[in-house]
Amino acid sequence: MTPDPNKSNIQPEGEAHDKAEKLISKLDRILQGNMDPKRTDRKDYLRHCLEHHDGEVPLWVLANDLTLGQIYWFFQSQRTEIRANIARSFTSLYADSHKHKTEVTSQRLDKIYRRIKDYRNICAHDERLYCAHPHDANITIFQVTQDFRFVTDKQRYLEFLQSLNSLLMHLQKDIPSYFDVICNSMGLQYPDDLQRLMQETRDS
């Protein structure tokens, strides 16, 4: 079954609209592929919906088979009011684990997930992560480290920062003569920036 999205929900024109049209075609190929009994890589959760629910596959089920980039462009393609509603849900999630509220706007969410997507792709291709500056020389891995604060709960974020601190401590011990250069490439003044971020997170 071909996906039949309500196109009134996507941007009516521009790059976001064009990306949405391409994404709809990809969704169609995913569903068509999972309908083919000759395919050995069919996903059980998609096949179940296709075979037992008249070919209807809820988006929250289909999302399990999408890449981070496809999810990002799905968000990009939505109309302004829908993007704002999604951003408000992230604002609520942030408030659930923090003492002080912070508004996560759709513009902020867009920038955060673009950076996460770009750095994830760098990791996936086994490229050097610490010194990468995708799209902008001012974008660093430490910027993405700070981005995570707005899209994960407080406890998990603190655990992530503690793990990062532990890795950097070992790195400083193993290659002390290169350590400052590495941290500079990361956009990080160690340990001050990381300790400040950890304390700000605890107090937030």
C-alpha positions in Angstrom: 0.0 0.0 0.0 1.3 3.5 -0.9 1.5 5.9 2.0 -1.3 8.5 1.8 -0.1 11.3 4.0 -2.2 14.4 4.5 -0.1 16.8 2.4 -1.8 19.8 4.0 0.5 19.0 6.9 3.7 19.6 5.0 5.2 22.9 3.9 3.5 23.9 0.6 6.7 24.9 -1.2 10.4 25.3 -1.0 13.3 23.0 -0.1 11.3 21.4 2.8 8.4 20.6 0.5 10.8 19.0 -2.0 12.5 16.9 0.7 9.0 15.8 1.9 8.1 14.6 -1.5 11.2 12.5 -1.7 10.7 11.2 1.8 7.1 10.1 0.9 8.6 8.1 -2.0 11.1 6.4 0.4 8.3 5.5 2.8 6.5 3.9 -0.1 9.5 1.8 -1.0 9.9 0.7 2.6 6.3 -0.5 2.7 6.4 -2.1 -0.8 9.6 -3.9 0.2 7.9 -5.3 3.3 5.0 -6.6 1.2 7.2 -8.7 -1.0 7.3 -12.3 0.3 10.5 -13.0 -1.5 12.4 -10.4 0.7 14.3 -12.0 3.6 14.9 -8.7 5.4 11.2 -7.8 6.0 10.4 -6.3 9.4 7.9 -8.3 11.4 6.3 -5.2 12.9 5.7 -3.7 9.4 4.5 -7.0 7.9 2.1 -7.5 10.8 0.4 -4.1 10.1 0.4 -4.6 6.3 -1.1 -8.1 6.6 -3.5 -7.7 9.5 -4.6 -4.1 9.5 -5.6 -3.6 5.9 -2.2 -2.3 4.9 -2.4 0.6 7.3 0.9 1.3 9.1 0.9 3.9 11.8 3.6 6.5 11.5 4.9 5.6 15.0 5.5 2.1 13.7 7.0 3.1 10.4 9.4 5.5 12.2 11.3 2.5 13.6 12.5 1.8 10.0 13.6 5.4 9.3 17.0 6.9 9.5 17.8 9.9 11.7 18.2 12.0 8.6 14.7 10.9 7.4 13.2 11.8 10.8 14.9 15.1 10.6 13.5 15.9 7.2 10.1 14.7 8.3 10.2 17.4 11.0 11.5 19.9 8.6 8.7 19.4 6.2 5.9 20.0 8.7 3.9 23.2 8.7 4.8 25.9 11.3 2.1 25.1 13.7 2.9 21.4 13.8 6.6 22.1 14.3 5.7 24.4 17.2 3.6 21.6 18.8 6.5 19.2 18.5 8.8 21.8 20.1 6.3 22.3 23.0 6.4 18.6 23.7 10.2 18.9 24.1 9.7 21.9 26.4 7.5 19.7 28.5 9.9 16.8 28.5 12.7 19.2 29.7 10.5 20.5 32.5 9.7 17.0 33.7 13.3 16.5 34.9 14.5 20.1 35.6 13.7 22.6 38.3 13.8 25.6 35.9 11.8 25.7 32.7 13.5 26.3 29.4 11.6 26.9 26.1 12.7 24.6 23.3 11.5 26.4 20.2 11.1 24.8 16.8 14.1 26.8 15.5 16.3 25.5 18.3 15.1 22.0 17.8 15.8 22.2 14.1 19.4 23.4 14.7 20.0 20.7 17.4 18.8 17.8 15.3 20.7 19.1 12.2 23.9 19.0 14.3 23.1 15.6 15.8 22.4 14.2 12.3 25.6 15.6 10.9 27.8 14.3 13.7 26.0 10.9 13.6 26.8 10.6 9.9 30.5 11.4 10.6 30.5 8.5 13.2 28.7 6.2 10.8 31.4 6.7 8.2 34.3 6.2 10.7 35.6 9.7 10.2 37.3 11.8 12.8 34.8 13.2 15.2 36.6 15.4 17.6 37.8 17.9 15.0 34.8 17.9 12.6 33.1 21.1 11.8 30.2 20.2 9.5 28.7 23.2 7.6 30.2 25.8 9.9 33.7 26.3 11.4 32.0 27.4 14.6 30.1 24.2 15.1 32.0 21.8 17.3 31.5 18.5 19.0 31.2 20.4 22.3 28.3 22.3 20.8 26.5 19.0 20.2 27.4 17.9 23.7 25.5 20.9 25.0 22.6 20.3 22.5 21.9 16.9 24.2 20.8 18.8 27.3 17.5 19.8 25.6 16.5 16.5 24.1 17.2 14.0 26.9 16.3 13.8 30.6 18.6 15.3 33.2 19.8 12.1 34.8 20.9 10.6 31.5 22.5 13.8 30.4 24.6 14.0 33.6 25.6 10.3 33.1 26.7 11.2 29.6 28.8 14.2 30.8 30.4 12.0 33.5 31.3 9.4 30.9 32.8 12.1 28.6 34.8 13.5 31.5 36.2 10.1 32.3 37.2 9.6 28.7 39.0 13.0 28.6 40.8 12.2 31.9 42.2 9.0 30.4 43.1 10.8 27.2 44.9 13.5 29.1 46.9 10.8 30.8 47.7 8.8 27.7 48.7 11.6 25.3 49.4 14.7 27.4 51.3 16.5 24.7 48.4 16.4 22.3 45.6 16.9 24.7 45.2 20.7 24.6 45.1 20.6 20.8 42.4 17.9 20.8 40.3 19.9 23.3 40.7 23.1 21.3 39.5 21.2 18.2 36.5 20.0 20.2 35.6 23.6 21.1 36.3 22.8 24.8 38.5 24.4 27.5 39.1 21.4 29.7 38.2 21.0 32.5 36.6 24.3 33.1 33.9 24.2 30.3 32.8 20.7 31.1 32.8 21.2 34.9 30.7 24.4 34.4 28.2 22.5 32.2 27.9 19.7 34.7 27.2 22.1 37.5 24.8 24.2 35.5 22.9 20.9 34.7 22.8 19.9 38.3 21.4 23.3 39.3 18.9 23.5 36.4 
